[in-house]
Amino acid sequence: MSRLIISLDVDLGERSYPIYIGQDLLKDADIFRRHIASSQVLVVSNETVAPLYMQTLVDTLQGFTVEQVVLPDGEKYKTLDILKRIFDRLLEKRFDRGCTLIALGGGVIGDMTGFAAACYQRGVNFIQAPTTLLSQVDSSVGGKTGVNHPLGKNMIGAFYQPRAVVIDISTLDTLPARELSAGLAEVIKHGIIKDADYFAWLEDNMKYLRALDAEALAHAVEGSCIIKSRVVSADEREAGQRALLNFGHTFGHAIETGMGYGNWLHGEAVGAGMCMAARMSHLLGWLTPDEEARILALIEAAGLPTAPPDLPPSRFLELMSVDKKVMAGQLRLVLLKGIGKALISDDFPMEVLRQTLESYSA
């Protein structure tokens, strides 16, 4: 029996949609039926998640014409070439404009399925059913979709909102410890940028989150989704404050690209990137030594790296220059004036950025 713990709304006018959080929601036919537009449904998953949860969802969708696409698992497969497999199946099965795509998997599957839905016949219905902590607390909410390019992460994509996000926290029971830690990076990020009390709760409860305590996980997923949904509702297309959600990501994306997609998990790269952003904020005189130490301690407690790999500062700067946050040739970074107090800045001495990068290479 499924148990709905909470339902939130992302307020975007005509594009508003609910987020359902609960246990065994992949078995809840009523939730899925109310957001499926016609009889045609394509479930997109990957080789790791499909054996665990595909049949459960297919059984839930009895009465619909359900097709499946199972993609290879990993960030390195988040490409236009692999994306084509989704379009191939939609066209082979003659899916029309009323069809619904369901993303069953982590952030890669969610991004690719959403981008396919945005493009197919100029836009069809899709539902997010995230199965990793990272995708449940971050990538499934907000409508960012896309694929990677060898020269830059997520540089090809679209803003395209789902009809619903169905978060079944029971799927976290099968999540490897490394993937759980990667998801905790985004949970920590939400506290750092927007909510000092939530950050303090994470300090007190990190051991329970890593032990997969259901109550703690539900609270963390809810807290992160509340913060992200509020930010997205205020700035859907990242014209301003939504960019705060990129805290640690400009550094992190440089790590992912520089090391080769998939060698560092996204959350691992963001964890190190948040430490780098905290150090730079401290060097600028904006963040106290105690606050920087608390951030590093919590990231370490989550099982994440607190320093980047050995990339030369010149290579870091090169990779950071190919980033969506670059405007008119000017690099913008999300930095801190305190825990819970993030800001977007392009008004910083480049020398401080170089000093930050060199402190790790030393």
C-alpha positions in Angstrom: 0.0 0.0 0.0 1.4 3.4 -1.0 1.6 6.1 1.6 1.5 9.7 0.5 3.5 11.8 3.0 3.2 15.2 1.4 2.1 17.0 -1.7 3.7 20.3 -2.8 3.0 22.6 -5.7 5.4 24.4 -8.0 3.5 27.6 -8.8 4.1 28.5 -12.4 0.7 29.6 -13.5 -0.6 27.4 -16.4 2.6 25.3 -16.1 2.1 24.6 -12.3 2.4 21.0 -11.2 2.5 19.0 -8.0 5.3 17.1 -6.3 4.2 14.0 -4.5 6.5 12.5 -1.8 5.8 9.2 -0.2 6.5 5.5 0.1 5.7 3.0 -2.6 4.3 5.7 -4.9 5.4 3.8 -8.0 2.5 1.5 -7.2 -0.1 4.3 -6.9 -2.1 4.1 -10.1 -4.4 7.0 -9.1 -1.5 9.5 -8.9 -0.1 8.6 -12.4 -3.5 8.4 -14.1 -4.5 11.9 -13.2 -1.4 13.2 -15.1 -1.4 11.0 -18.2 -2.9 12.7 -21.2 -3.9 9.7 -23.4 -3.5 5.9 -23.7 0.1 6.1 -25.1 2.9 6.0 -22.5 6.6 5.6 -23.0 8.7 4.8 -19.8 12.4 5.7 -20.2 14.8 4.2 -17.7 18.4 2.8 -17.6 20.1 -0.6 -17.3 20.5 -0.2 -13.5 17.0 1.0 -12.5 14.9 -0.9 -15.0 15.5 -4.3 -13.5 14.5 -3.0 -10.1 11.4 -0.8 -10.8 10.3 -1.0 -14.5 7.9 -3.9 -14.0 6.4 -2.3 -10.9 5.6 0.8 -12.9 4.3 -1.1 -15.9 2.0 -3.1 -13.7 0.7 0.2 -12.2 0.0 1.5 -15.7 -2.3 -1.4 -16.7 -4.9 -0.2 -19.2 -2.5 2.1 -21.0 -0.4 1.2 -24.1 3.0 1.2 -22.5 6.3 1.1 -24.3 9.8 1.0 -22.8 13.2 2.4 -23.6 16.2 1.3 -21.5 19.3 3.4 -21.9 22.9 2.7 -20.8 23.6 4.1 -17.3 25.9 6.9 -16.7 26.7 10.6 -17.2 28.9 9.7 -20.2 25.8 8.5 -22.1 23.9 11.8 -21.7 24.4 12.7 -25.3 22.5 13.6 -28.4 23.4 10.2 -29.9 21.8 8.3 -27.0 18.9 10.7 -26.9 18.0 9.6 -30.4 16.9 6.2 -29.1 14.0 7.8 -27.4 12.8 9.5 -30.6 13.4 6.2 -32.5 10.9 4.4 -30.2 8.4 7.2 -30.3 8.4 7.2 -34.1 8.5 3.5 -34.5 5.4 3.1 -32.3 3.7 6.1 -33.9 3.2 8.0 -30.7 1.1 11.1 -31.2 1.0 14.5 -29.6 -1.2 13.2 -26.7 1.4 10.8 -25.5 3.1 10.9 -22.1 6.8 10.1 -21.3 7.7 9.0 -17.9 11.3 9.4 -16.6 12.1 6.5 -14.3 15.6 6.9 -13.0 18.1 9.5 -11.8 19.1 12.9 -13.0 20.5 11.8 -16.4 17.3 9.9 -17.3 15.2 12.8 -16.1 17.1 15.4 -18.1 17.1 13.3 -21.3 13.5 12.3 -21.0 12.4 15.9 -20.4 14.4 17.1 -23.3 12.9 14.5 -25.6 9.5 15.5 -24.4 10.2 19.1 -25.1 11.4 18.3 -28.7 9.0 15.5 -29.8 6.3 17.0 -32.0 7.3 20.4 -30.4 6.3 19.3 -26.9 4.5 16.4 -25.3 3.5 15.5 -21.7 6.0 14.0 -19.3 6.2 12.9 -15.7 9.3 12.7 -13.5 9.6 9.5 -11.3 13.0 10.1 -9.8 14.7 7.1 -8.1 18.0 8.7 -6.7 18.3 11.2 -3.9 20.0 13.7 -6.2 17.2 13.6 -8.7 14.5 13.6 -6.0 15.8 16.7 -4.2 17.0 18.7 -7.2 17.1 17.7 -10.9 13.5 16.4 -11.2 12.1 19.8 -10.0 12.3 22.9 -12.0 12.1 21.9 -15.7 15.8 22.0 -16.7 16.3 19.4 -19.3 19.2 18.6 -21.7 22.3 16.7 -22.7 26.0 17.2 -22.4 28.5 18.2 -25.1 32.2 17.2 -25.0 33.0 20.9 -24.5 30.5 21.7 -21.8 28.0 20.1 -19.4 24.2 20.7 -20.1 24.9 23.2 -22.8 22.2 21.8 -25.1 18.7 21.7 -23.6 15.5 23.4 -22.8 13.3 24.7 -19.9 10.4 22.3 -20.0 8.2 21.6 -17.0 6.8 18.1 -16.1 3.1 17.5 -15.4 4.0 16.0 -12.1 6.9 14.8 -10.0 6.3 11.4 -8.2 8.9 10.8 -5.5 8.9 7.3 -4.1 11.4 7.4 -1.3 11.3 3.6 -1.1 13.5 3.5 -4.1 16.4 4.9 -2.0 16.6 1.5 -0.2 18.4 0.1 -3.3 20.6 3.2 -3.8 24.4 2.6 -3.5 26.1 4.5 -0.7 28.2 6.5 -3.2 25.0 7.7 -5.0 23.3 8.5 -1.7 26.3 10.8 -0.8 26.1 12.4 -4.2 22.5 13.3 -3.6 23.3 14.7 -0.2 25.4 17.3 -1.9 22.3 18.9 -3.3 20.5 18.6 0.0 23.3 20.5 1.7 23.4 23.1 -1.0 19.8 24.1 -0.3 20.6 24.7 3.3 23.8 26.7 2.5 22.1 29.0 0.0 18.7 29.7 1.6 18.1 28.2 5.1 20.5 28.3 8.0 18.0 26.3 10.2 17.8 23.6 7.6 21.6 23.5 7.4 21.7 23.1 11.2 19.1 20.3 11.0 21.3 18.5 8.5 24.3 18.8 10.8 22.3 17.1 13.5 20.8 14.4 11.3 23.4 13.5 8.7 24.1 10.1 10.3 20.4 9.2 10.0 20.2 10.3 6.4 23.2 8.1 5.6 21.6 5.2 7.5 18.5 5.6 5.2 16.2 6.5 8.0 12.8 6.9 6.3 11.6 9.8 8.5 14.8 11.7 8.1 14.9 11.1 4.3 11.3 12.3 3.9 12.1 15.4 5.8 15.2 16.1 3.8 13.4 15.6 0.5 10.5 17.8 1.6 12.8 20.5 2.8 14.8 20.6 -0.4 11.8 20.5 -2.6 10.2 23.4 -0.7 13.3 25.5 -1.1 13.8 24.7 -4.8 10.1 25.0 -5.7 10.0 28.5 -4.2 13.1 29.6 -6.1 11.8 28.1 -9.4 8.4 29.7 -8.9 10.0 33.1 -8.6 12.4 32.7 -11.5 11.5 29.9 -13.8 14.1 30.6 -16.6 17.0 31.6 -14.4 16.9 35.3 -15.2 18.0 36.2 -11.7 17.7 34.5 -8.3 17.3 30.9 -9.6 21.0 31.0 -10.4 21.6 30.7 -6.6 20.8 27.0 -7.1 24.1 26.8 -9.0 26.1 27.2 -5.8 29.2 25.0 -6.3 28.2 24.0 -9.8 30.5 26.2 -11.9 33.5 24.7 -10.1 31.8 21.3 -10.1 31.0 21.3 -13.8 34.6 22.1 -14.5 35.6 19.1 -12.5 33.2 16.8 -14.3 34.2 18.0 -17.8 37.9 18.0 -16.9 37.9 14.5 -15.5 35.6 13.0 -18.1 31.9 12.7 -17.5 31.1 9.9 -15.0 34.5 9.6 -13.4 33.3 12.0 -10.7 29.6 11.8 -9.9 27.8 15.1 -10.3 27.2 15.3 -6.5 30.8 14.6 -5.7 31.9 17.4 -8.1 29.4 19.7 -6.5 30.5 18.8 -3.0 34.1 19.8 -3.9 32.8 22.8 -5.8 30.9 24.0 -2.7 34.0 23.8 -0.6 35.9 25.8 -3.3 33.1 28.5 -3.4 33.2 28.6 0.5 37.0 29.1 0.5 36.7 31.9 -2.1 34.0 33.5 -0.1 36.3 33.3 3.0 39.2 34.8 1.0 37.0 37.7 0.0 36.3 38.3 3.6 32.6 37.4 3.3 32.5 34.1 5.2 33.9 33.6 8.6 36.4 30.8 9.3 33.9 29.1 11.5 31.2 29.1 8.8 33.7 27.7 6.2 34.7 25.0 8.7 31.0 24.0 9.3 30.4 23.7 5.6 33.5 21.5 5.0 32.6 19.4 8.0 29.1 18.7 6.8 30.2 17.9 3.3 32.8 15.5 4.7 30.2 14.0 7.0 28.0 13.3 3.9 30.9 11.1 2.5 31.8 13.7 -0.2 35.2 15.0 -1.3 36.1 18.4 0.1 38.8 19.2 -2.4 39.0 19.0 -6.2 41.1 16.6 -8.3 44.5 17.7 -9.4 43.6 20.0 -12.3 46.0 22.9 -13.0 44.4 26.4 -12.2 44.8 27.4 -15.9 42.7 24.3 -16.9 40.1 25.1 -14.3 39.8 28.7 -15.6 39.5 27.4 -19.2 36.7 25.0 -18.2 34.9 27.5 -16.1 34.8 29.9 -19.0 32.6 27.5 -20.9 29.6 27.6 -18.6 26.0 28.8 -18.8 26.7 31.3 -16.0 29.1 33.3 -18.2 27.3 36.5 -19.4 29.0 38.8 -22.0 32.3 37.1 -21.4 32.0 37.8 -17.6 32.1 34.8 -15.2 29.4 34.9 -12.6 29.8 32.8 -9.4 27.5 32.0 -6.5 29.3 33.0 -3.3 28.3 33.4 0.3 27.9 36.2 2.8 27.1 33.6 5.4 25.3 30.2 5.8 21.8 30.7 4.3 23.0 33.9 2.6 24.1 33.3 -1.0 24.6 35.9 -3.7 25.4 35.9 -7.4 28.5 38.0 -8.2 30.6 38.9 -11.2 32.2 41.7 -9.2 35.2 39.9 -7.6 38.9 40.2 -8.2 40.1 37.5 -10.6 43.2 37.3 -8.4 41.0 35.9 -5.6 39.6 33.2 -7.9 43.2 32.3 -9.0 44.3 32.3 -5.3 41.4 29.9 -4.5 42.4 27.5 -7.3 46.1 27.7 -6.5 45.4 26.9 -2.8 44.3 23.4 -4.0 47.1 22.8 -6.5 49.6 23.7 -3.7 
